[in-house]
């Protein structure tokens, strides 16, 4: 790590970050799923995976033990593990003094609300809630019955253009925009079998569900997408159940997913097929006065 301030260690070196904070992240794989999967993607695919600017990482160490961590992969928002009040305050000071630009922040609800307040006091930023989410963990899988007509199929190179288009539509639907090139995203997912399609009886893809690569015994189901004209026919539930089944069969210990709390349909669907709540998260965007 390159600097130590206010109990925090700040670095742009992924290997140094994982050497210091890797065991901490793996100690709570469900709660730390985003940090685990993002750092694994950076390790596997390179530091330019999410954008041209260098990512930044940090770990909070007290009495020789890592207690919390963060990362930011520009142009995306800051992502935090759970933090206590002291950690929130010192992190806000550290990031402001280091002139780390923050377009927003994502974390569990308690941490994110405390950080937005601390960051606002420090920088004058105004926080606007983008979305509230719930993290679920798979319990006993109960596939929907009856399943919709059709069958699942793991996406391959012939599906690249479709996946790129659906990725862009999904990103726009959740308010993220297409920060990442859709073709590059599709190539990455195809490379490890990370997207499953649901096809209708004629072989036409009608929905998709993706999974992140397994790390620390967990993976996350994301994204799940059905084009708007095809919704309400059971495709999302069927394809989500299929990728969940495949993950369990492959020996994954924790199969996770996030849902938008503003969408009661998806929350009800995932609970019906066996997912159980873990904790709630929120994402805020920051605006700054000129």
N, C-alpha and C positions, 0 to 999 in steps of 0.2 A: 504494500500500500504506500502511496506517495505522500500523504499528509495526515496528521492527526490533530483534530480540533474538537473541543467540546465532547469528548468521548467517541466521536465519529471518525472513521477512517474513510477517506475519499480517494477514489482511483478511477482511471480509465483502462486499467489492465484487467481483463476478464480472468486470466489465470490467477492473478493475485487476489482478486475478489473471491473466487471460488475456493482458493486455498484457505482463506480466512473465514468465509461465511458459508461454505458449502455444507458442512455438517449441520449447521444451524438450519439451513433451508430444508435439508432432508429430514430433520427431526420432526417436522410437522408438514408432511407432503401435501395434505389437502389444503390447509390454510395458505401454504406457500406455492400453490400450483402455478400461478402465473410467473413468478420469479424463476421457478425451476424450469418451466418450459421455454421461457424466453432465453435464459442463459444457455440452455441446451441447444437452442436454435443458433445462437451466436457461436457457440463452440463448434457446432457441426457444419454450419454453412458460411461462417465468416462474420466479421464485425460490421460489414455493410449490409447485413440482412434486412434491416428495417429502414435504413436511410443513409445518406452520405455523411452526416455528422457523427462524430465518435460518441458512443454511449458513455454514460457515467454511472458509477456504482458506489455504494457506501455501506458500511457496517458499523453498528453501534456496539462497542465493546466495554464491558464493565467487569472489573475483578478478573480479567483474563478470559472472559466468556462473552461470545457474541450474543446480544440480546435482541437485535432487530437489524433490518437491512432495507435498502432501497435500490432501485435502478431507474434510469431514464434512457430510452432509445429514441433520440430525436428522429422525426418530429412528434413522437408520441409523448404522452403525459408521464409525470412522475408516478411510480408505483411503490407503495410502502407496505411493509409487513406491520403487524400491530405494534403500536408505540405507546409508552406512558407519557405523562404530561411533560416531564423533563426532556425526554427524547424528542418530542414534538418541538418544543421551544428551541432546543439547541440545534436541531436540524434546520429550522427556519433561518436561524442566524447564520449557520454555516453556509447554506446554499445562497443566501443573499450576499454574503461577503465574498463568496467565490464567484459571484455573478453568473450563476447557473440559471438559464432561462427556463421558466416553467409555464407552459400553456395550460396546464391543469394537473390534476392529481387523482389517483385511484387508490382506494384502500378499504378496509373494513369500516363500517359506518362510524364507530367511535373515533378511530384514528383520523379518518378523512375530515370529519367535522372539526376536530381539534386543530388539525394542520391548516385548514383553510382559514380559520380564525387567526392563527399565529402568523401565517404568511401575509394575510391582509394587514395585520398590525405592522409588520416589518416592511412591506413593500407598497402598501396602498392598493393591492390587487382586490378586485371584486370577484367573488366566486358565484357561479351559476350552476345549479345542479343539471347535469346532462342526463343521468339515468341512475336508478337504484336497482341493484341486482341481488339475487339470492344464489348462493353456492349450494349445490346438491351433491350428495354422494349416493351411488347405486347401492341399494340393499339387495333384496331378492328380485330378480328380473321377472316381470310379468308382461310378455309381449301382447300387443293389442289383438283382441279376437272379436270378430274375424279380421284377418289382415286384408288390406286393400288388394285389388287385383294387381298382379305383376310379381316382380322378384327383385332382390338386391343384386348389385354387381359392383365390384371394386373398380373404380375409375382408372383408366390408363391413358396412354398418349393420344388416342383418338378423341378423347374428351377434353383436351387442353383448352380449346377455344370456348367451349361451353362452361367449363369451370372458371375460366378467367372472367367471363361475362357475369356469371352468377356471383362470384366473389365481389365484383364491383357493385352489383345490385344489393347484395347483403350489407356491404360496408355503408352504402348510402342510406339504407333503411334504418340502421342503428345510429346514424348521425356521425359516423367516423370519416366519411369520404374515402377516397381510394388513395391513401398515402403510399401504399405499396403497389407495385406493378402487378396486375392480375395474372399476366402470363408467368412471371417469376414465381408467384404464389402457387399457381397450378403446377408448375414444374416441380417445386419442392414437395407438394403433397403427393403427386404421382410417384415421386422417387421412392417413397416408403409405403405406398398403399394407403395413404392417409385420407382418402375420400371414398365413400361408398355411395353409389347412386341407387335410387329406387326407379325401376323401369316399369312402364305399363305393359300390358300383354303384347303390344306391338313392338316392344323394345325401345320406346321413346323415354328418355330420362325425364322424371317429373319432380324429383326432390333429391337433395344430397345431405349427407351428414359426414363431418370430418372428425378426425381425432388427432391430437398432438402425439409425437413420439413418446413412448413410455420413458419416464425418468423417476428415480427414487420410488419405484413401485406404483406410480400413479400416471394416469393420462387424463386429458380433458376432452370431452366431446365438444367440438366447435369447428366450423359453424354448422348449424342446422338451417337449411333454407329450402323453401318451396316457392316458386314464382307465384305471384298474387293470384292469377286466374285459376291456379290448381289447388288452392288451399281449401281446407275443410273436408278433405277426402281421405284422411288418415295416412297420407304418405309420410309426413314428418315423424309420426309416432312409429311407423313401421321401420323406417330407415334408421332412426335413433336406436330402436330396440336391437336391430341387427348389428350396428357397430358396438353397442354395449355387450351383446352376446359374444362377439368375436374377441373383444378385449378380455372378458372374463375367461374365455377358452384359452387365450394366450398366456394366462397367468397373472394379469394385471391385478394388483391388490386393491387399488382404489380407482374407481371410474367416476369422474366428476363432470359437472357441467354448471354453467351459469345461466340464469334466466332473468329477463327484465321483469321486475316486480309490477310494472305497469301493464303487463300482458297476462291476465288471468288464464287465458286459454293454454299458453305454453306451460305455465306453472302447474295447472291441473293435469295436463297431459303427462308431464314427466313424473309426477307423483303417482299417477295411475300405472305407469310401467315399472315403478319400483324405486324411484329416486327419493331421497329423504333430505330435508334441510340440514345444512351445516352452519352457515352464518351469512350475514348480510353485508353487502359492499355498496359503495357509491362512487360515482365519477363526477368531478366538478371541472368546469372550464374557468380559466382566469381571464379577466380583462384588465387593462392597465390604462391609466390616464396618460395622454400624450404629454 
